[in-house]
Amino acid sequence: MGIEKHLSITGTSNVSWKDAVVQAVAEASKTIDYLSSVKILDQRAKIEGRKIVQYYVDLDLAFVVDRDRD
């Protein structure tokens, strides 16, 4: 039986919400092994004038615990 842990992280992008998710997962994968899923919890954006300038996504990131790891 596997054990899965969950982290809450926030991704940002000046392109789109999708890019914020992709960037957050890519960055997290640099230091977290065995990523297994991501769930979008919330989305929001910063507006300046009449334009969205920053996209934010709150994510639930899951990874599998390696019981055999030293």
Beta strands, then each sheet from edge to edge (+ up, - down):
strand 1: 3-13
strand 2: 35-48
strand 3: 51-65
sheet 1: 1+ 3- 2+
end
